[in-house]
Amino acid sequence: MRLRPRDRLLLVPAALCALLGTAVPAATASDGPQAGTSAEVARLFEEAAKATATYEKGRQVAEAQLTRAGRLQGLLVRQRRELAAVHDAVGGVARAQYRTGGPLALTEQLLLAKNPDELMRSQRLAWQVERAVNHLLGRARQAEQRFTAAEGKALAAWRELDVRREQLATIKRGIEMKLEAAQWQLQDEAQSSVAAGKCTGAVHLEESGEVPSGREWVTPVEQYELSAGFDSQGEHWAHRHTGQDFAVAIGTPVRSVGAGRVISVSCGGAFGIEIVVQHPDGYYSQYAHLAAVTVDQGEQVSTGQLIAQSGTTGNSTGPHLHFEVRLTPYLGSGVDPVGWLREHGVDV
């Protein structure tokens, strides 16, 4: 019988185990405080996400208020100019009346009119002068009222903006401090499990966020920065890097990139806490340096299902997810995970 390359690779670890009298390690489970810590981290992640959304919404409202306050400031400048112009106009009329003798001189002109037409013209002139003065005074009062109202709104908008920013920032800082403490407690408990070589078993958490529907493949984490790539070199690896690292915070939800079956959950060694999932197309995905797992060995998982929380266990210099795509369940059969995901319609 002719074996395919993938089948030959599968025989190598099994043959080595037979020669050494050992078996492929399986996960061992135990009860411990990690379940509570995992749930607390997940809860705080959810709170942080909500606080961030609230903060972002508040920031947008604050920015709108800022824009509105800016418009009010511009309105104040224009109204000041208008008010000054009105005052100048009223002053000009008053000065003109003073130079011509005011209403008394106008009365004399009416009494000394030579004929009715001249009298009517003088009356019309008097009415026009009176109406102009009243109009200017009315404009002055309206401008003053608009000025006062706009000034009050502008000052209130600025005060509300400052208060809102401080309140939201305080809430966000408080949640982030609690989350950081819980994250490192989770990591410490995970590191203890790795040191003892004894996993705490699956921590079953409620799904948070939207599980992708109608998609066959997804990224293992939702928000991330790519760090060490496949086949890169570094002082922390005996050989070249065998996967793609996703820089994420401790406790970040890790999801199965596709449907499949969990064939191993293990603790200890360079990868710390790790999961390997077998997919129907014959490929395997590995998730390493975890802080907690949420699935059991042998469990069927769906695309995007929560399977773990990220960490920095094992040979890790900082919080991240080490992700591999393999031809077999074993180290050394990896392919470029970024290229593989891209071929399956997922851009990272």
C-alpha positions as CSV (number, residue, x, y, z in Angstrom):
1,M,0.0,0.0,0.0
2,R,1.4,3.4,-1.0
3,L,1.3,6.0,1.8
4,R,0.6,9.7,1.2
5,P,3.2,12.1,2.7
6,R,0.7,13.1,5.4
7,D,0.2,9.4,6.4
8,R,4.0,8.8,6.6
9,L,4.3,11.8,8.9
10,L,1.6,10.4,11.1
11,L,3.6,7.2,11.6
12,V,6.8,8.9,12.9
13,P,5.6,10.0,16.3
14,A,3.7,6.7,16.8
15,A,6.8,4.7,16.0
16,L,9.0,6.8,18.4
17,C,6.5,6.3,21.2
18,A,6.5,2.5,20.6
19,L,10.3,2.3,20.7
20,L,10.4,4.4,23.9
21,G,7.6,2.5,25.6
22,T,5.6,5.7,26.0
23,A,2.2,7.0,24.7
24,V,1.1,10.3,23.3
25,P,0.2,12.4,26.4
26,A,-3.4,13.2,27.1
27,A,-4.9,15.9,29.2
28,T,-5.5,15.3,32.9
29,A,-8.1,17.4,34.7
30,S,-8.4,18.6,38.2
31,D,-10.6,21.0,40.1
32,G,-9.1,24.3,41.2
33,P,-9.5,28.0,41.6
34,Q,-8.8,28.6,37.9
35,A,-12.5,28.1,37.0
36,G,-13.5,31.1,39.1
37,T,-10.6,33.2,37.8
38,S,-11.4,32.4,34.2
39,A,-15.0,33.3,34.6
40,E,-13.9,36.6,36.3
41,V,-11.6,37.4,33.5
42,A,-14.3,36.7,30.9
43,R,-16.7,38.8,32.9
44,L,-14.3,41.7,33.1
45,F,-13.4,41.4,29.4
46,E,-17.2,41.8,28.7
47,E,-17.4,44.8,31.1
48,A,-14.3,46.4,29.6
49,A,-15.9,45.9,26.1
50,K,-19.1,47.5,27.3
51,A,-17.2,50.3,29.0
52,T,-15.2,50.9,25.9
53,A,-18.3,51.0,23.8
54,T,-19.9,53.4,26.4
55,Y,-16.8,55.5,26.4
56,E,-16.7,55.6,22.7
57,K,-20.3,56.6,22.5
58,G,-19.7,59.3,25.1
59,R,-16.7,60.5,23.3
60,Q,-18.7,60.9,20.2
61,V,-21.3,62.8,22.1
62,A,-18.6,64.9,23.7
63,E,-17.1,65.6,20.3
64,A,-20.5,66.7,19.1
65,Q,-20.8,69.0,22.1
66,L,-17.4,70.3,21.4
67,T,-18.4,71.1,17.8
68,R,-21.6,72.7,19.0
69,A,-19.8,74.7,21.6
70,G,-17.4,75.9,18.9
71,R,-20.3,77.0,16.8
72,L,-21.8,78.8,19.7
73,Q,-18.5,80.6,20.3
74,G,-18.6,81.7,16.6
75,L,-22.1,82.8,17.1
76,L,-21.1,84.9,20.1
77,V,-18.4,86.6,18.1
78,R,-20.9,87.5,15.3
79,Q,-23.5,88.7,17.8
80,R,-20.9,90.9,19.6
81,R,-20.1,92.5,16.2
82,E,-23.8,92.9,15.5
83,L,-24.5,94.4,18.9
84,A,-21.6,96.8,18.5
85,A,-23.0,97.8,15.1
86,V,-26.5,98.4,16.5
87,H,-25.1,100.5,19.3
88,D,-23.1,102.5,16.8
89,A,-26.3,103.0,14.7
90,V,-28.4,104.1,17.7
91,G,-25.6,106.4,18.7
92,G,-25.5,107.9,15.2
93,V,-29.2,108.7,15.3
94,A,-28.9,110.2,18.7
95,R,-26.0,112.4,17.6
96,A,-27.9,113.5,14.5
97,Q,-31.0,114.4,16.6
98,Y,-28.7,116.3,19.0
99,R,-27.2,118.3,16.1
100,T,-30.5,119.2,14.6
101,G,-32.1,120.1,17.9
102,G,-34.0,116.9,18.5
103,P,-37.8,116.7,18.6
104,L,-38.2,120.4,19.4
105,A,-36.6,121.5,16.1
106,L,-38.8,119.0,14.3
107,T,-41.9,120.5,16.0
108,E,-40.9,123.9,14.9
109,Q,-40.5,122.7,11.4
110,L,-44.0,121.3,11.4
111,L,-45.4,124.6,12.8
112,L,-43.6,126.7,10.3
113,A,-44.6,124.6,7.3
114,K,-45.6,126.7,4.3
115,N,-48.3,124.3,3.0
116,P,-49.9,120.9,3.8
117,D,-47.6,119.0,1.5
118,E,-44.6,120.3,3.3
119,L,-46.3,119.4,6.6
120,M,-47.0,115.9,5.5
121,R,-43.5,115.4,4.3
122,S,-42.3,116.6,7.7
123,Q,-44.7,114.2,9.5
124,R,-43.6,111.2,7.4
125,L,-40.0,112.1,8.1
126,A,-40.7,112.2,11.9
127,W,-42.4,108.8,11.7
128,Q,-39.6,107.3,9.7
129,V,-37.0,108.6,12.2
130,E,-39.0,107.2,15.1
131,R,-39.5,103.8,13.5
132,A,-35.8,103.6,12.6
133,V,-34.8,104.4,16.2
134,N,-37.3,101.8,17.6
135,H,-36.1,99.2,15.1
136,L,-32.5,99.7,16.0
137,L,-33.3,99.6,19.7
138,G,-35.3,96.3,19.2
139,R,-32.4,94.8,17.3
140,A,-30.1,95.8,20.1
141,R,-32.3,94.1,22.7
142,Q,-32.7,90.9,20.6
143,A,-28.9,90.7,20.0
144,E,-28.3,91.1,23.7
145,Q,-30.7,88.3,24.5
146,R,-29.2,86.0,21.8
147,F,-25.8,86.8,23.1
148,T,-26.7,85.9,26.7
149,A,-28.5,82.7,25.8
150,A,-25.7,81.5,23.5
151,E,-23.0,82.4,26.1
152,G,-24.9,80.3,28.7
153,K,-25.2,77.3,26.3
154,A,-21.6,77.5,25.4
155,L,-20.4,77.5,29.0
156,A,-22.8,74.6,29.9
157,A,-21.6,72.6,26.9
158,W,-17.9,73.0,27.9
159,R,-18.7,72.1,31.6
160,E,-20.7,69.0,30.6
161,L,-17.9,67.9,28.2
162,D,-15.3,68.0,30.9
163,V,-17.5,66.2,33.4
164,R,-18.4,63.5,30.9
165,R,-14.8,62.8,29.9
166,E,-13.7,62.5,33.5
167,Q,-16.5,60.2,34.5
168,L,-16.0,57.8,31.5
169,A,-12.2,57.8,32.0
170,T,-12.6,56.9,35.7
171,I,-15.0,54.0,34.9
172,K,-12.7,52.7,32.2
173,R,-9.6,52.9,34.4
174,G,-11.4,51.1,37.2
175,I,-12.4,48.2,35.0
176,E,-9.0,48.0,33.4
177,M,-7.3,47.8,36.8
178,K,-9.5,45.0,37.9
179,L,-9.1,43.1,34.6
180,E,-5.3,43.4,34.8
181,A,-5.2,42.0,38.3
182,A,-7.5,39.1,37.3
183,Q,-5.5,38.4,34.1
184,W,-2.3,37.9,36.1
185,Q,-4.0,35.8,38.7
186,L,-5.3,33.6,35.9
187,Q,-1.8,33.5,34.4
188,D,-0.2,32.6,37.8
189,E,-2.7,29.7,38.2
190,A,-2.1,28.5,34.7
191,Q,1.7,28.6,35.2
192,S,1.3,26.6,38.4
193,S,-0.6,24.0,36.4
194,V,2.1,23.9,33.7
195,A,4.8,23.5,36.3
196,A,3.0,20.6,37.9
197,G,2.2,19.1,34.5
198,K,-1.4,18.8,35.5
199,C,-4.2,20.7,33.6
200,T,-7.2,22.0,35.5
201,G,-9.5,20.8,32.9
202,A,-12.1,22.6,30.8
203,V,-13.7,25.8,32.2
204,H,-17.1,26.2,30.6
205,L,-17.8,29.8,30.0
206,E,-20.8,31.5,28.4
207,E,-20.2,32.7,24.9
208,S,-19.6,36.4,24.6
209,G,-19.8,38.3,21.4
210,E,-21.2,37.0,18.1
211,V,-20.4,33.5,16.9
212,P,-19.9,33.7,13.1
213,S,-22.8,32.2,11.2
214,G,-22.4,30.9,7.6
215,R,-18.6,31.1,7.7
216,E,-16.5,28.0,7.4
217,W,-13.3,29.6,8.7
218,V,-12.4,32.5,10.9
219,T,-9.3,34.0,12.7
220,P,-8.4,32.4,16.1
221,V,-8.7,35.8,17.8
222,E,-10.8,38.8,16.8
223,Q,-8.6,41.8,17.8
224,Y,-4.8,41.4,17.6
225,E,-1.5,42.5,16.3
226,L,0.7,40.0,14.3
227,S,4.1,39.4,15.9
228,A,6.5,36.5,15.1
229,G,5.6,34.9,11.8
230,F,6.0,31.4,10.3
231,D,9.5,30.2,9.6
232,S,11.1,33.3,11.2
233,Q,14.2,33.0,13.3
234,G,14.8,34.1,16.9
235,E,16.8,33.4,20.0
236,H,13.8,31.8,21.7
237,W,13.4,28.9,19.3
238,A,15.7,26.0,18.8
239,H,14.9,26.1,15.1
240,R,12.7,28.3,13.0
241,H,9.3,29.6,14.3
242,T,6.7,27.0,13.5
243,G,3.5,29.1,13.6
244,Q,2.1,32.6,13.6
245,D,1.9,34.6,16.8
246,F,-1.0,36.9,17.6
247,A,-0.2,39.5,20.2
248,V,-3.2,39.7,22.5
249,A,-3.9,40.3,26.2
250,I,-4.1,37.5,28.8
251,G,-7.6,36.0,28.9
252,T,-8.5,37.0,25.3
253,P,-11.1,34.6,23.9
254,V,-9.5,32.1,21.6
255,R,-11.8,30.5,19.0
256,S,-11.5,27.4,16.8
257,V,-10.7,28.6,13.2
258,G,-13.0,25.9,11.8
259,A,-15.3,23.0,12.7
260,G,-13.6,19.9,14.0
261,R,-12.7,17.7,17.0
262,V,-10.4,18.4,19.9
263,I,-7.9,15.6,19.8
264,S,-5.6,16.9,22.6
265,V,-5.4,19.2,25.5
266,S,-2.1,19.2,27.3
267,C,0.0,21.2,29.8
268,G,3.7,21.5,30.2
269,G,6.6,21.8,27.8
270,A,7.6,24.7,25.5
271,F,4.0,25.3,24.4
272,G,2.6,25.5,28.0
273,I,-1.2,24.9,27.9
274,E,-2.2,23.9,24.3
275,I,-5.0,22.6,22.3
276,V,-5.0,20.7,18.9
277,V,-8.1,20.5,16.8
278,Q,-8.5,18.1,13.8
279,H,-10.5,19.5,10.9
280,P,-12.5,17.5,8.4
281,D,-10.2,18.4,5.5
282,G,-7.4,16.5,7.2
283,Y,-5.5,19.5,8.6
284,Y,-4.9,20.3,12.3
285,S,-4.9,23.6,14.1
286,Q,-2.8,24.2,17.3
287,Y,-3.4,26.9,19.9
288,A,-0.6,27.4,22.4
289,H,0.7,29.4,25.5
290,L,-2.9,29.4,26.8
291,A,-4.0,30.4,30.3
292,A,-7.2,28.3,30.3
293,V,-9.2,25.9,28.1
294,T,-12.9,25.8,27.7
295,V,-13.3,22.5,25.9
296,D,-12.5,18.8,26.6
297,Q,-10.4,16.4,24.7
298,G,-12.7,14.5,22.2
299,E,-15.2,17.4,22.0
300,Q,-16.7,18.4,18.7
301,V,-16.3,22.2,18.1
302,S,-17.9,24.5,15.6
303,T,-16.4,27.4,13.6
304,G,-15.7,30.3,15.9
305,Q,-16.5,28.4,19.1
306,L,-14.8,29.6,22.2
307,I,-12.2,27.0,23.1
308,A,-9.6,28.8,25.3
309,Q,-8.3,31.9,26.9
310,S,-4.9,33.2,25.8
311,G,-2.0,33.5,28.1
312,T,1.8,33.3,28.2
313,T,2.5,29.8,29.6
314,G,5.5,27.7,28.5
315,N,8.3,29.2,26.5
316,S,6.8,32.6,26.1
317,T,8.2,36.1,26.5
318,G,4.8,37.9,26.7
319,P,1.1,37.4,26.3
320,H,0.2,36.1,22.9
321,L,-1.4,33.2,21.0
322,H,0.8,30.9,19.1
323,F,-1.2,29.4,16.3
324,E,-0.2,26.6,13.9
325,V,-1.7,24.8,11.0
326,R,-0.3,21.3,10.6
327,L,-0.5,18.3,8.3
328,T,-0.4,16.1,11.4
329,P,-1.2,16.6,15.1
330,Y,2.5,16.8,15.8
331,L,5.2,19.5,15.8
332,G,7.3,19.6,12.7
333,S,4.5,19.3,10.2
334,G,3.4,22.9,10.1
335,V,2.5,25.0,7.1
336,D,2.3,28.8,6.9
337,P,-0.9,29.5,8.8
338,V,-1.4,33.0,7.3
339,G,-1.2,31.6,3.8
340,W,-3.4,28.7,4.7
341,L,-6.1,31.0,6.2
342,R,-5.9,33.2,3.2
343,E,-6.5,30.1,0.9
344,H,-9.6,29.4,3.1
345,G,-11.0,33.0,2.6
346,V,-9.6,34.5,5.9
347,D,-7.4,37.6,5.8
348,V,-5.2,38.4,8.7
